[in-house]
């Protein structure tokens, strides 16, 4: 199917765009102005670092032959894409973009205070020990899929629960920003965040609609499945996102008396997160309910960081962990055999089987990600260290780590501190 390969290349480009520039803009606008470049650089560096690691051993660990009881694939079996050719390169490129954005998502939980060198070291370690194993367990025929055949169409466990747990663990290990809870740390540029959310929504069609796994090798059947499933997942993705925005804004209005642009943008992402695992498993009604429930839950959850005193800077835990858990577990309730990839869940006479599988898959993903992230996080903390100095954090991490500022507000101020000859001023 030459047309399918062309479609997948387009979907791959859309998913890559979700990290740079979409996530970079979304997160960049949510930070303070003195941190915007650093925040955006964390996303761009994820593209470079994780992409290289993926073609070296990431694909092999994700989709290679089981080792260690099915917890990951053999890292040397397809090292540097040995033996891959033809359409295989398209599949590798598509899956590579998933690994990239998963790592990049974590950065929002630790914004404004982390050395860029520590972030660069963290990423290859984390995708190797956490992302690739969970991808293998869920999508590569490993432990979860063989013991608890949960439905995860495009990454509720692999991407969002995984990244959300990692963000939670790192936020606790690294600690709060200077002044957290004592001074306002508001987004500095909400238009950037709104643009980023819109681009994420656009790119997410590549994420969800592109995640088709064909059930037959017969070309006529493949064409029919492609036609049916792309339209189905596209519409479910759209409707769940719309419903989640409404759910978020309702809760925001009830709790705070106003609806905000940040709430709308965050609701969009919460809906996209929740429908990611479910887009092929539920019918239109299920998609709307999942979006509405997830939007409301995430809107409520983001405020908990102030209650527990955890500095999840850009609400990675509240949106991606809570939204990922909601979308993954609600499949067990709303899944419908009438959907292209669905089985009958609790509401459709399927009993507790699907719900149990979804819960166990989510639980294993939470435990695995938490343990591996803690090992890496503490290892970096007690060796090279995570934090910039307190003075650097107060004055601006952009200047400290990059020698630049995002905005030149007056002549002679801001901009880059690099001279024409490349040295620092």
LUMKEGU-984006 format. One record per residue (C-alpha): residue in three letters; y, z, x. Coordinates in steps of 0.25 Angstrom, whole numbers, plus 5000, padded with zeros to 4 digits. Example, Ala and Ser with C-alpha at 12.3 -4.5 7.8 and 13.67 -1.06 7.14 Angstrom:
BEGIN
("ALA",(4982,5031,5049)) ("SER",(4996,5029,5055)) 
end
This chain:
BEGIN
("UNK",(5000,5000,5000)) ("UNK",(5012,4995,5008)) ("UNK",(5021,4999,4997)) ("UNK",(5016,5013,4998)) ("UNK",(5019,5014,5013)) ("UNK",(5033,5009,5011)) ("UNK",(5035,5020,5000)) ("UNK",(5029,5030,5010)) ("UNK",(5039,5026,5021)) ("UNK",(5051,5028,5011)) ("UNK",(5045,5041,5006)) ("UNK",(5044,5046,5021)) ("UNK",(5058,5042,5024)) ("UNK",(5063,5050,5011)) ("UNK",(5055,5062,5016)) ("UNK",(5061,5061,5030)) ("UNK",(5075,5060,5023)) ("UNK",(5072,5073,5016)) ("UNK",(5073,5081,5030)) ("UNK",(5084,5073,5036)) ("UNK",(5094,5072,5030)) ("UNK",(5091,5078,5016)) ("UNK",(5086,5092,5020)) ("UNK",(5096,5092,5032)) ("UNK",(5107,5090,5022)) ("UNK",(5101,5099,5011)) ("UNK",(5100,5111,5021)) ("UNK",(5112,5107,5029)) ("UNK",(5121,5108,5017)) ("UNK",(5115,5122,5014)) ("UNK",(5118,5128,5027)) ("UNK",(5132,5133,5032)) ("UNK",(5141,5123,5039)) ("UNK",(5138,5128,5053)) ("UNK",(5123,5126,5052)) ("UNK",(5122,5112,5045)) ("UNK",(5119,5104,5057)) ("UNK",(5108,5114,5062)) ("UNK",(5102,5114,5048)) ("UNK",(5102,5099,5047)) ("UNK",(5096,5098,5061)) ("UNK",(5084,5106,5058)) ("UNK",(5080,5096,5047)) ("UNK",(5083,5084,5057)) ("UNK",(5075,5091,5068)) ("UNK",(5063,5093,5058)) ("UNK",(5062,5078,5057)) ("UNK",(5061,5076,5072)) ("UNK",(5052,5087,5076)) ("UNK",(5043,5088,5064)) ("UNK",(5041,5073,5064)) ("UNK",(5037,5072,5078)) ("UNK",(5027,5083,5077)) ("UNK",(5021,5077,5064)) ("UNK",(5017,5064,5071)) ("UNK",(5011,5072,5083)) ("UNK",(5002,5082,5076)) ("UNK",(5008,5085,5062)) ("UNK",(5001,5073,5054)) ("UNK",(4988,5077,5061)) ("UNK",(4989,5092,5058)) ("UNK",(4993,5088,5043)) ("UNK",(4982,5077,5040)) ("UNK",(4972,5078,5052)) ("UNK",(4958,5083,5051)) ("UNK",(4957,5098,5047)) ("UNK",(4956,5108,5058)) ("UNK",(4957,5124,5056)) ("UNK",(4951,5124,5043)) ("UNK",(4960,5113,5037)) ("UNK",(4973,5121,5040)) ("UNK",(4978,5109,5048)) ("UNK",(4974,5095,5053)) ("UNK",(4970,5092,5068)) ("UNK",(4983,5090,5075)) ("UNK",(4977,5081,5086)) ("UNK",(4969,5072,5076)) ("UNK",(4981,5063,5073)) ("UNK",(4990,5068,5084)) ("UNK",(5002,5059,5085)) ("UNK",(4997,5051,5073)) ("UNK",(4985,5046,5081)) ("UNK",(4977,5036,5073)) ("UNK",(4988,5035,5062)) ("UNK",(4993,5021,5058)) ("UNK",(4997,5012,5047)) ("UNK",(5000,5020,5034)) ("UNK",(4997,5032,5042)) ("UNK",(5011,5032,5048)) ("UNK",(5017,5032,5034)) ("UNK",(5009,5045,5030)) ("UNK",(5013,5052,5043)) ("UNK",(5028,5049,5042)) ("UNK",(5028,5054,5027)) ("UNK",(5021,5067,5030)) ("UNK",(5029,5069,5043)) ("UNK",(5042,5070,5034)) ("UNK",(5035,5081,5026)) ("UNK",(5033,5089,5038)) ("UNK",(5047,5087,5043)) ("UNK",(5054,5091,5030)) ("UNK",(5045,5103,5029)) ("UNK",(5050,5109,5043)) ("UNK",(5064,5105,5040)) ("UNK",(5064,5113,5026)) ("UNK",(5061,5126,5034)) ("UNK",(5075,5125,5041)) ("UNK",(5083,5129,5029)) ("UNK",(5077,5143,5029)) ("UNK",(5082,5146,5043)) ("UNK",(5095,5138,5043)) ("UNK",(5107,5143,5051)) ("UNK",(5100,5151,5062)) ("UNK",(5089,5144,5069)) ("UNK",(5089,5138,5083)) ("UNK",(5086,5123,5082)) ("UNK",(5077,5125,5094)) ("UNK",(5068,5135,5086)) ("UNK",(5068,5125,5074)) ("UNK",(5063,5114,5083)) ("UNK",(5052,5122,5088)) ("UNK",(5048,5128,5075)) ("UNK",(5046,5115,5068)) ("UNK",(5035,5109,5075)) ("UNK",(5028,5122,5076)) ("UNK",(5029,5124,5061)) ("UNK",(5025,5110,5056)) ("UNK",(5013,5112,5065)) ("UNK",(5008,5125,5061)) ("UNK",(5013,5125,5046)) ("UNK",(5017,5111,5040)) ("UNK",(5005,5103,5046)) ("UNK",(4994,5113,5042)) ("UNK",(4999,5115,5028)) ("UNK",(5001,5100,5027)) ("UNK",(4986,5098,5031)) ("UNK",(4981,5109,5022)) ("UNK",(4988,5103,5010)) ("UNK",(4989,5088,5012)) ("UNK",(4979,5086,5024)) ("UNK",(4966,5090,5017)) ("UNK",(4967,5104,5024)) ("UNK",(4965,5118,5019)) ("UNK",(4974,5119,5007)) ("UNK",(4969,5106,5001)) ("UNK",(4955,5109,5003)) ("UNK",(4955,5123,4998)) ("UNK",(4966,5123,4988)) ("UNK",(4969,5109,4983)) ("UNK",(4983,5111,4980)) ("UNK",(4993,5100,4976)) ("UNK",(5005,5097,4985)) ("UNK",(5010,5083,4983)) ("UNK",(5021,5083,4993)) ("UNK",(5022,5097,5000)) ("UNK",(5024,5110,4992)) ("UNK",(5015,5117,5001)) ("UNK",(5016,5109,5014)) ("UNK",(5031,5107,5014)) ("UNK",(5039,5117,5005)) ("UNK",(5030,5130,5005)) ("UNK",(5028,5127,5020)) ("UNK",(5043,5126,5023)) ("UNK",(5047,5137,5013)) ("UNK",(5038,5147,5019)) ("UNK",(5042,5143,5033)) ("UNK",(5057,5145,5030)) ("UNK",(5054,5158,5024)) ("UNK",(5046,5163,5036)) ("UNK",(5057,5158,5046)) ("UNK",(5068,5164,5038)) ("UNK",(5062,5177,5039)) ("UNK",(5058,5176,5054)) ("UNK",(5072,5170,5058)) ("UNK",(5080,5179,5050)) ("UNK",(5093,5178,5042)) ("UNK",(5106,5171,5046)) ("UNK",(5117,5179,5051)) ("UNK",(5125,5184,5039)) ("UNK",(5114,5180,5029)) ("UNK",(5117,5188,5016)) ("UNK",(5130,5193,5021)) ("UNK",(5138,5180,5021)) ("UNK",(5138,5167,5013)) ("UNK",(5129,5156,5019)) ("UNK",(5132,5145,5009)) ("UNK",(5128,5130,5010)) ("UNK",(5140,5123,5017)) ("UNK",(5138,5109,5011)) ("UNK",(5131,5108,4998)) ("UNK",(5134,5093,4996)) ("UNK",(5125,5091,5008)) ("UNK",(5114,5100,5002)) ("UNK",(5115,5092,4989)) ("UNK",(5114,5079,4996)) ("UNK",(5102,5084,5004)) ("UNK",(5095,5089,4991)) ("UNK",(5097,5075,4985)) ("UNK",(5091,5068,4997)) ("UNK",(5080,5078,4997)) ("UNK",(5077,5074,4983)) ("UNK",(5077,5060,4986)) ("UNK",(5068,5061,4998)) ("UNK",(5059,5070,4991)) ("UNK",(5053,5058,4983)) ("UNK",(5048,5054,4996)) ("UNK",(5042,5067,4998)) ("UNK",(5035,5068,4985)) ("UNK",(5033,5054,4980)) ("UNK",(5028,5050,4994)) ("UNK",(5017,5060,4994)) ("UNK",(5007,5052,4987)) ("UNK",(4992,5053,4991)) ("UNK",(4984,5042,4986)) ("UNK",(4971,5045,4978)) ("UNK",(4964,5032,4981)) ("UNK",(4964,5021,4991)) ("UNK",(4964,5010,4980)) ("UNK",(4977,5003,4982)) ("UNK",(4979,5000,4967)) ("UNK",(4976,5015,4964)) ("UNK",(4986,5019,4975)) ("UNK",(4997,5010,4969)) ("UNK",(4995,5016,4955)) ("UNK",(4995,5031,4961)) ("UNK",(5007,5027,4969)) ("UNK",(5015,5022,4957)) ("UNK",(5011,5034,4948)) ("UNK",(5013,5045,4958)) ("UNK",(5026,5041,4964)) ("UNK",(5033,5040,4951)) ("UNK",(5026,5053,4947)) ("UNK",(5030,5061,4959)) ("UNK",(5044,5055,4959)) ("UNK",(5047,5060,4945)) ("UNK",(5041,5074,4947)) ("UNK",(5049,5076,4960)) ("UNK",(5062,5072,4952)) ("UNK",(5060,5080,4940)) ("UNK",(5055,5093,4947)) ("UNK",(5068,5092,4956)) ("UNK",(5077,5090,4944)) ("UNK",(5070,5102,4937)) ("UNK",(5071,5111,4949)) ("UNK",(5086,5108,4951)) ("UNK",(5088,5113,4936)) ("UNK",(5079,5125,4938)) ("UNK",(5087,5129,4951)) ("UNK",(5100,5128,4944)) ("UNK",(5096,5136,4932)) ("UNK",(5092,5147,4940)) ("UNK",(5104,5146,4949)) ("UNK",(5113,5146,4936)) ("UNK",(5105,5159,4931)) ("UNK",(5106,5166,4944)) ("UNK",(5120,5162,4949)) ("UNK",(5127,5156,4937)) ("UNK",(5130,5143,4944)) ("UNK",(5122,5130,4948)) ("UNK",(5125,5125,4962)) ("UNK",(5123,5112,4970)) ("UNK",(5114,5120,4980)) ("UNK",(5106,5125,4968)) ("UNK",(5104,5110,4963)) ("UNK",(5101,5105,4977)) ("UNK",(5091,5117,4980)) ("UNK",(5085,5114,4966)) ("UNK",(5082,5100,4969)) ("UNK",(5075,5104,4982)) ("UNK",(5067,5115,4975)) ("UNK",(5062,5105,4965)) ("UNK",(5058,5095,4975)) ("UNK",(5051,5106,4983)) ("UNK",(5043,5111,4970)) ("UNK",(5039,5097,4966)) ("UNK",(5034,5092,4979)) ("UNK",(5020,5098,4978)) ("UNK",(5019,5095,4963)) ("UNK",(5025,5081,4961)) ("UNK",(5012,5074,4960)) ("UNK",(5005,5086,4953)) ("UNK",(5013,5088,4940)) ("UNK",(5018,5080,4929)) ("UNK",(5033,5079,4925)) ("UNK",(5034,5092,4917)) ("UNK",(5027,5099,4929)) ("UNK",(5037,5094,4939)) ("UNK",(5049,5098,4930)) ("UNK",(5043,5112,4929)) ("UNK",(5040,5114,4943)) ("UNK",(5054,5109,4947)) ("UNK",(5061,5118,4937)) ("UNK",(5053,5131,4941)) ("UNK",(5054,5128,4956)) ("UNK",(5069,5126,4955)) ("UNK",(5071,5139,4947)) ("UNK",(5062,5147,4957)) ("UNK",(5068,5141,4969)) ("UNK",(5082,5144,4964)) ("UNK",(5078,5159,4962)) ("UNK",(5070,5160,4975)) ("UNK",(5082,5155,4984)) ("UNK",(5090,5168,4981)) ("UNK",(5078,5177,4985)) ("UNK",(5082,5176,5000)) ("UNK",(5094,5184,4998)) ("UNK",(5085,5195,4990)) ("UNK",(5075,5196,5002)) ("UNK",(5085,5193,5013)) ("UNK",(5079,5181,5019)) ("UNK",(5088,5170,5024)) ("UNK",(5081,5157,5020)) ("UNK",(5094,5149,5023)) ("UNK",(5092,5137,5014)) ("UNK",(5082,5142,5004)) ("UNK",(5070,5135,5010)) ("UNK",(5061,5147,5004)) ("UNK",(5067,5147,4991)) ("UNK",(5066,5132,4989)) ("UNK",(5055,5127,4997)) ("UNK",(5045,5139,4997)) ("UNK",(5048,5143,4983)) ("UNK",(5049,5128,4978)) ("UNK",(5036,5124,4986)) ("UNK",(5028,5136,4980)) ("UNK",(5033,5133,4966)) ("UNK",(5030,5118,4967)) ("UNK",(5016,5121,4973)) ("UNK",(5011,5132,4964)) ("UNK",(5017,5126,4951)) ("UNK",(5008,5114,4953)) ("UNK",(4997,5123,4949)) ("UNK",(5003,5125,4936)) ("UNK",(5010,5111,4933)) ("UNK",(5000,5101,4940)) ("UNK",(4995,5091,4930)) ("UNK",(4983,5081,4932)) ("UNK",(4992,5070,4925)) ("UNK",(5000,5070,4938)) ("UNK",(4996,5061,4949)) ("UNK",(4992,5072,4958)) ("UNK",(4990,5083,4949)) ("UNK",(4979,5092,4943)) ("UNK",(4980,5101,4931)) ("UNK",(4987,5114,4934)) ("UNK",(4988,5126,4926)) ("UNK",(4996,5121,4915)) ("UNK",(4987,5109,4913)) ("UNK",(4974,5116,4912)) ("UNK",(4970,5116,4926)) ("UNK",(4969,5131,4928)) ("UNK",(4973,5139,4940)) ("UNK",(4966,5129,4950)) ("UNK",(4978,5121,4954)) ("UNK",(4987,5133,4954)) ("UNK",(4978,5141,4963)) ("UNK",(4978,5129,4973)) ("UNK",(4993,5128,4973)) ("UNK",(4995,5142,4975)) ("UNK",(4985,5143,4987)) ("UNK",(4991,5131,4993)) ("UNK",(5005,5137,4992)) ("UNK",(5000,5150,4998)) ("UNK",(4993,5144,5010)) ("UNK",(5005,5136,5013)) ("UNK",(5014,5149,5012)) ("UNK",(5005,5157,5021)) ("UNK",(5002,5146,5031)) ("UNK",(5017,5142,5033)) ("UNK",(5021,5157,5033)) ("UNK",(5012,5161,5044)) ("UNK",(5014,5148,5053)) ("UNK",(5029,5149,5051)) ("UNK",(5029,5164,5055)) ("UNK",(5021,5161,5068)) ("UNK",(5031,5150,5072)) ("UNK",(5043,5157,5067)) ("UNK",(5040,5170,5075)) ("UNK",(5036,5162,5087)) ("UNK",(5049,5155,5088)) ("UNK",(5057,5168,5085)) ("UNK",(5051,5176,5096)) ("UNK",(5052,5164,5106)) ("UNK",(5063,5155,5106)) ("UNK",(5070,5162,5094)) ("UNK",(5075,5156,5080)) ("UNK",(5089,5161,5079)) ("UNK",(5102,5156,5085)) ("UNK",(5111,5167,5089)) ("UNK",(5119,5174,5079)) ("UNK",(5132,5169,5084)) ("UNK",(5127,5154,5084)) ("UNK",(5123,5157,5069)) ("UNK",(5136,5162,5065)) ("UNK",(5144,5151,5072)) ("UNK",(5135,5140,5068)) ("UNK",(5121,5135,5072)) ("UNK",(5126,5121,5072)) ("UNK",(5135,5123,5084)) ("UNK",(5125,5133,5091)) ("UNK",(5113,5124,5089)) ("UNK",(5119,5110,5089)) ("UNK",(5133,5110,5095)) ("UNK",(5138,5104,5082)) ("UNK",(5144,5107,5068)) ("UNK",(5142,5100,5055)) ("UNK",(5156,5099,5051)) ("UNK",(5169,5097,5059)) ("UNK",(5179,5104,5050)) ("UNK",(5191,5103,5059)) ("UNK",(5195,5095,5072)) ("UNK",(5188,5101,5084)) ("UNK",(5179,5110,5076)) ("UNK",(5164,5107,5072)) ("UNK",(5157,5094,5075)) ("UNK",(5148,5093,5087)) ("UNK",(5151,5101,5100)) ("UNK",(5146,5090,5108)) ("UNK",(5156,5082,5117)) ("UNK",(5155,5067,5119)) ("UNK",(5147,5069,5132)) ("UNK",(5136,5077,5124)) ("UNK",(5140,5090,5130)) ("UNK",(5144,5102,5121)) ("UNK",(5159,5105,5119)) 
end
